Amino acid sequence: MALINYTRPNVDLHSKRFSDILDEFFNDSIRYKKDSFVPSVDISETENSFEISVALPGMKKEDISVDLDDGRLTISGERKFEKEDEGKNYHRLESGFGTFSRSFQLPDNIDESSIEAKYENGVLDITINKSEEKVKKQIKIA
């Protein structure tokens, strides 16, 4: 069996920002280290909160850590590769194993005491409410 290098189908470079292309390049190069991986993260904002979703399939919540230090949210953990079948030869293994750590600088307008994390069906969901005192308000000009 011949193995060929995988390239992602339907990658449209014209609709991406240059910084997104660089992020993907460096994240992909880090992802292929044998002792670490980079999970996918989605960050969205509503009127009242920020929502972060991290794809961590196959992990136990005990192996995941969420820390907040001086406005920096860090999500870290470890997914161990357990080789169950000794007679099995892997031809392709795209699942990430090893340690990971993702950090994000949070904006000033958050309520640090409101952070909630929930892990369900392989997805870590973090909700951070905005502080009402620090929310930007439109000022009418008289």
N, C-alpha and C positions, 0 to 999 in steps of 0.2 A: 504494500500500500504506500503510495506516495503522499506525503503531507505537503500542503501548500499554505502559504501565509494568508491569513484571513484579512480581508478588508471589508469595512462596513459598507453595505449597499445603501444607495440613495443618500449619500452625503453631499449636501448642497453647500458648497463653500461660499457661494455668492450671497446667501441670505444670512450668513453668520458675521458677527463682529470679529474684528481681528483679535481682540482680547480673549474671546471665546475659543477661537482656533488655537491660540497659544496655550490656554488652560487645558484644552483637550490633549494637545501634544505632550505637555509636561505631565499631566495626570496619567496618560497612557504609558509613558515611559516609566513612571513610578509604579504603576499597576503591575508591571511584569517582573518586579523583584519577587524572589521566591518567598521571602519572609514577611511581606506586607501586601496590602491591597488598598484601593481607594474606593469606598462605596459611593454610589450616586446620591446626590442631595438635591432636593427641590426646595426653594425658598420662595414664599409668597407673602403678600401683605394685603390685609384688609383695612378697613377704616379704623378698627379698634385693636388689631393684633398683627403679629408676625407669625407665620406658620412654617415649620421646617419639617420635611419628610426625608428620612434616610432609609435607603433600601439595604436591609441586612438579612436576607433570606438565610434560613438554616441556623441562625444564632439563637442562643438563650439570652433572656434579658439579664441574667446574672453576669454575663460576659461583656456587657455594655456599660460604659460609664459616661455620664453627662455632668460636666463641671462648668461653673461660671466663676471667673476670676477677673475682677477689674474690667467688666464690660466685654470680656472675651468668652464666648461659649465654645467649649471643646467637647467633642463627641469622640470617644475612643473605645477600643476593645480588641478582642482577639477571636478569630474563627479558626478552629483547629481542623486540620485535615486528618480524618481517621480512615486509614486504609483497612477496610473490612475484609475484602476478598483478596487473598494473597495470589490467586491464579489470574487475576485481572490485569491486563496491560492497557494503560490509558494511551489513546492516540491523540486525544485533545482534552485539555482541562482548562476551561475558561473561568470557572468559579474562582473567586479570590479567597485566599487563605493566608493566615498570619495575622499580624497586628495592623491596626489602622488608627489614624487620628486625623480628625478634621476640625479646624478652628475657624471661627467667624467673629469678627468684631461687631458687636451689636450697637445700634444707634443710641443716642443719649435719651431718646423719648420712650424708653421701656420701663415697665414696672417689674423690677427684678424679683419681687416676692410672688409674682403671678405665674412664674414659669411652671408648666406642667409637661410631663413626658409620659407617653403611653406607647407600649410595644405590642403590636398585634399583627399576626399573619406576615411576619418578616419585615414589617415596616415600623420604624421608630418615628412617631409623630410628636413634635415639640411645639407647644403654643406659648407665645410670650405676649402678654397684653401690653398695650401702649399706656403710658402714664397720662392721665387726663390733664395733669398740671403742665406737662411738657409737650402736649400735642400742638402742632402748628395751627394757628387760627388766622383766618382771613380778616383783615382790618379794613373797615370801610373808610374811605376818605371823605371827610365832610367838606 
